[in-house]
Amino acid sequence: MTSTVSKAARRLRSISCTFNPSFRFSTMSTKPIMLYTAGTPNGRKVSILLEELKAAYGLEYEWQKIDLSKNEQKEPWFIALNPNGRIPAIVDRARDNFAVFETGSILLYLQQYYDKEGRFSFDPVKQPNENSEVLQWMFWTNAGLWTSIAGHFLNAAPENIPYAQKRYIDETRRLFGVMEIRLKDHEWLVGDKISIADINAYTWTAGHKRCGVDSIDEWPGLKKWLDRIAARETVKVGSLVP
């Protein structure tokens, strides 16, 4: 395990960039994607997909850490990229420095422009049902898989509120049950391969202990799915960003 993590860390260092304010809008790099991120589940969704695209197609990217403790995401230069002032955001240098914010939108954008062979998606014409199912799980995840609320009341709230803790731990468990309905007889959320739907749901689900759910043994399909994704080298590397 240690050697695997070390290997991932070495690879990570090869793609990272040193913080430099002038680098924020640099167009000199030949790497098309610039990722502005932090070590959160939302940030790591994007870095995981970028690692998958790098392994599949050779897509190169760089990243810059946004220091949330210093509110760098509220600075004018970042607000120009994302008016909502949240990470992550990307700039696509290959498309005239086009900026994209919101995690689900970034995943869909990267799939549209850089997953040319559909390795992490499904053709809307040839596989319309699977394409629709990807969108269904994407929207469900972004609208409902907010396990972070339980994490907030357990770990960050300024006061202990038992009702809120129980309410959102129970909701987290319910959401895991929804995923189990799908995953008890499917390896992936959609079709026969990992897709952006899986990547989108993985990072919040993987942090279940922080959300008051110490064990996921009661959802065996979900557990196997998590283990299956976590074992991918691309996921190990992407999870170390930044």
HELIX and SHEET records of a PDB file:
HELIX    1   1 THR A    2  ILE A   15  1                                  14    
HELIX    2   2 PRO A   21  PHE A   23  5                                   3    
HELIX    3   3 PRO A   41  TYR A   57  1                                  17    
HELIX    4   4 LEU A   68  LYS A   70  5                                   3    
HELIX    5   5 GLU A   72  LYS A   74  5                                   3    
HELIX    6   6 PRO A   76  ILE A   79  1                                   4    
HELIX    7   7 ARG A   93  ARG A   95  5                                   3    
HELIX    8   8 THR A  103  TYR A  114  1                                  12    
HELIX    9   9 PRO A  128  GLY A  144  1                                  17    
HELIX   10  10 SER A  148  ASN A  155  1                                   8    
HELIX   11  11 PRO A  162  LEU A  183  1                                  22    
HELIX   12  12 ILE A  196  ALA A  206  1                                  11    
HELIX   13  13 HIS A  208  CYS A  211  5                                   4    
HELIX   14  14 PRO A  220  ALA A  230  1                                  11    
HELIX   15  15 GLU A  233  GLY A  238  1                                   6    
SHEET    1   A 4 TYR A  61  LYS A  65  0                                        
SHEET    2   A 4 ILE A  33  THR A  37  1                                        
SHEET    3   A 4 ALA A  89  ASP A  92 -1                                        
SHEET    4   A 4 PHE A  98  PHE A 101 -1                                        
END                                                                             
